[in-house]
Every structure is written in structure tokens, then in C-alpha cells.
Amino acid sequence: MTGPPPIRPFRGSAEDLIEGALGGLPAPIRWLRGSRMRTQRGLMDEWAAVAQFPPYFGGTWDALRDALSDLREGGTFLVLEADQLLQEAPPEDGATLLAILRDVHGDQAPRPFGLVFQAEAERFDTLVQGLRAMGLE
């Protein structure tokens, strides 16, 4: 098992993140909406659409890991409104997601694979608390 995937919290608006993200982050850069990923099903649907998973993507945790590991170019995923990520899901789903991202980070090496989790300033502490609950410090 490798270390945790590079997940960077970002305090500020989505507009600020978009303006600042276009340079300096490993391409390709893909945008995910935390407001669409409040449940496991929503997370699977959003990630499949954004990363253009194949039609046979099964929508399970194992299928997510396989599909992300199979991305040829790696890249960076920017999660807007990340404080909403898995808010309507059981707590263990956050730990499962983190384990998958950790595995994918190892699978993708040496290709870049990173994430930036954005939250507005007033919700940033909620995001950080959620990341800690998932096992990220």
C-alpha cells in the first residue's frame, strides 16, 4: 500500500479554484461536483460521466478502482463543493473511497493522480473535518 493520494483542500470559491487551477496542476484536469456526489450512487454517476468510463462500468467500489486505475493519462480531479461529498452516505463509504484513491494513486504511478477538494470559506472547516474522519490528516 502506498501513502495517501495527494488530496489538497482549497479554501475559496469555485471561481477562484478554476482561475488558479489551469496552470501548475498535472493535466488533464477534470471537474467533479460534490453536490452530485452526496451518495455512493451519485458519486459513481458523476465520476463515470466526468472521466468517461466505459459503458460497462458497474458502479461498484471495485469497478471505480478499476476504472480510475485504467485511466491512461492520470491527471487531477478538482472536486467542487467537496464538503458535500458522501454527506448522505454511511460513514464507512468515506473510508472506502479514501482506500480506493490510495490504491489508484499507487496504480497510476509514475503518472500523476491528484485531487483538489474545494469548499467555500464558511464550509472549509466542515471539509477538513470530513477529510479527517475519512482518515486524512
N, C-alpha and C positions, 0 to 999 in steps of 0.2 A: 504494500500500500504506500502510495506517495503522500506527500503533505497535502494540506488543503488547497483547493483551487484558488487562484488569485481572485478573490472577491473584494472589491473596493466599494465601501459605502460612499455615496455622494450626497452632500447636503446642499439642496438648492432646487431650483425649478427644472422641469424637463427641458425648457428652452435653454437654460444655462448649460445643461449637460450636452444637449445637441450641438450648441455652438462650440463648446470646448472639446467635444469628442472626435471631431472629424480629423484631427491631427494627433499623432502620438499614440494611438491605440492600434494594436495589430488588426489588420484587415482580414477578412471582411468584418464590418461592423453590422450587427443585426439588432433590431429593436424589439423588445418584448414588453407587453403591458401587464403590470401586476394586477390591475383591476380585472383583467380577463383570466387571471390565474389564482383565483381565490379558493378553488377546489382542485383536486387531483385531475379530474376530467378537463376542467378549464385550462390547467397547466399543460396537459398533453395536447389539447387542441391548439393552443396558442403557439407552443413550441413547434409543433408539426407544420403549422401554416408558415411561420416565420422562417424556419430552417428548410422548408420544402422537403420534408421527409417523404419517402416513397408511399404510394397508395396502400401498400400492405402493412404500414406502421400499425402495430397492435394496440397502442395506447396504454401499455402497462409500464411499470417501473423498469423492468428488464428491457423492454423494447425502446424506452427512452435512452437508456445507457447505450444500447447497441447503435441506435440511430445517431446519437451525438458522437460516439467513438468512430463512426464511419464517415464523419464529415471530413472530406479530403483536405480542406484548407484551414481547419481550425477556426480561429477568429475570436472576436469579442462580442459578447452579448450584453446589451445595455437594457436593464430591467427598470422601466419607468414605473413609478408608484410602487416600488418594491415593498413598502410597508404593508401592502395588501396581499402579498404573496402567501398563498395557502391559509388565509385567515379563516376560512370556513371548512378547513380540513382537520382531521385528527392530528394531534401534536407529533405523532411518530412520522407523519408524512414529511415534515421538515427535516428530520434526521435522515430519512431515506433519500430525499433529494440531495442533501449535502454529501452523503456517501456516494451517490451516483456521480455528482460533479467531481468529487475527489478522484474516483476511478477514471472518469473521462479525461481529466487533466493528465493523469498518468498515461492513458491510452494515446492521447494526442501528441505527447512529447515526441520530438522536439518542436512540433508545430505549436503555435500559440493557441491557448484556450483560456480565456479570462472572462470575468463578469464584473459589471459595474451596477450596483444597486442604488437607484436614485430615490430620494424621498424629499419632499418639501421640508423646509427648516422646522416647521412646527410638528412634523411627524417623524423627524430624523431619529429622535430617541427611541420611538417605537420600533423603527427599523433595526437599530443597533441591538435593542433588547431581543428582538426576534432572531437575529443572527446569533446572538449568544445562546439563546435557547436551542438553536439548531446545532450548537457545538463549536461555533466560530468565535474566537476572541479577537 
